[in-house]
Amino acid sequence: MTKRYSLSVCSIFLSVLFLMTIALPLYSSDMSDAKTLRERSEKEIQQLEVCVKNFGDDSGKERFNKAQRLVKMGKLKITQSRFKDAIDNYNQYLKMQYNLYVDLAKKYVTRTQSVNDEIAEELVDHIDKPKVDKYFKLAYRNLKSARDSMNQKNPVQAIRDCRKSKSYSLGVYKLIGQSVPDKYTVDVIDAQGKIARK
């Protein structure tokens, strides 16, 4: 009876040990994945916030608030050791983030076209200066790159291209010794990766 009992206890112990050797790496993997997704999401949401606050509409701002909540809930679930739930939260956030970027990139392209055209028309008398001409060409080249990035389903790069494009157009004011008009303040601040105080 004692032998059978010890064999049974030994067998249970070995089974538990075996299950732990399988479960522990899975648990560790989920924990590691959740923490990696947290770092990525918390870093990327700061960049997304700049775009949303500067050029997002009410719908975009509402969606951003939901996305922000997903990131916060993911963080809470990591604290609760609910790593799979945290991973689900972060994956939902990343999907929402991509869709927000697509909508924002369209707004960036439209605004960049408008800013470039307005400035070029206003400062057309200076286009004969080689450096001014070069800046305008670079502005429109980067705008084309932004459209190409949109076609390649890379909205984040499209936004970067738009910022660069507007920086060249706005840079023309400095070349000719004028200050940038107030109506472009949001574009100047956005190009620096900051939120414009409206």
Buried (B, 14 or more C-beta within 10 A) or exposed (E): EEEEEEEEEEEEEEEEEEEEEEEEEEBEEBBEBBEEBBEEBBEBBEBBBBBBBBBBEEEBEEBBEEBBEBBBBBBEBBEEEBBBBBBBBBBBBBEBBEBBBBBBBEBBBEBBBEBBBBBBEEBEEBBEBEEBEEBBEBBBBBBEBBBEBBEEEBBBBBBBBBBBBBBBBBBBBEBEEEEBEEEBEBBBBBBEEEBBEE
